[in-house]
Amino acid sequence: MSVSAAIDIGSNSLLLTVVDGEGRVLHDEAVVVGLGKGLGDGGRFRPDRAAFALALLHRYAERAAALGVRPEDVLVCATSGARRASDAAEFFAKVTAETGLRPRTISGEEEAELAFLGAARGLNLGDGPRVVIDLGGGSTEVVHGLGDTMVSRVSLEIGSVRLTEAFAAGDEVSLAQLDALRAAVEAACAALSPAPEGAVAVAVAGSATTLAAMTLGLTTYDGAKVHGARVSRDALRGWAERLRVASPAERAQLAAVSPERAPYLMAGATVLAGVLSRLGLDGLTASDGGLRYGILRAAGRL
């Protein structure tokens, strides 16, 4: 039985998925690392975040090896944070030397294509128009497609971590700060075209799945329930308001399924609501698929 593994090194989370030759998931894990925290444009990875990421990648390599995938055979892609970091090549050379993993930094175009491929995993979306929204810590990819064919994509330089650091870095967030955040999202979303009639929106990555879990009232994460869950635009705006007035402890309690994401969820909800508004859609379907599944599918492993 052939086993394959993929790692997604994002600005906020690092994810590992291992599947067998029949596409059954043997291991699926996501850890919030914050590798892009404080990065800005052209900065360097913070030493503490890089050390955390390296230690986790050590563990991921060991886990993949235990399931039958050599570190050098793991498919490892890095996204927005790596594209912006001036020391990404240096850091990834260290990763390779110490773990055997071979990360490569992918373009925004490839990131969009892979997220689009992975988003529909296990969802019955039909052959009509769809829009995949991949909200990351550093950027947001919005991909239009028809059935399983990608038609166009736009990369927006707005992500949950970047926006939080720019507009809502403190423990308390004023209404004026949220309004400024919304204005920044609206300005960025002007680059998007409205969705065609009958289109469905699918959102991937941790902010979307965490907000879906919160909408479902989950206190522990259940991917089977989150995958395919519907979240309305009004619900997303409601979460942004509720998280704004909550204390840090209350935010963590609200995001019990992934409390480490709590500081960034107000921005995440605002981005998702803003994208939906520009697209002219009233809600989205959450997907527990995304980039790592797209990596495997593009390589013919799913």
ABEGO torsion letter per residue (X at the ends): XBBBBBBBBBAABBBBBBBBAAGBBABBBBBBAGAABGAEBGBBBBAAAAAAAAAAAAAAAAAAAAAGBBAAABBBBBBAAAAABAAAAAAAAAAAAAAGBBBBBBBAAAAAAAAAAAAABGBBAEABBBBBBBBBAABBBBBBBBEABBABBBBBBBBAAAAAAAAAABABBBAAAAAAAAAAAAAAAAABBBBBBGBBBBBBEAAAAAAAAAAAGBABBBAAAABGBBBBAAAAAAAAAAAAABBAAAAAAAAAABAAAAAAAAAAAAAAAAAAAAAGBABBBBBABEAAAAAAAAAGAX
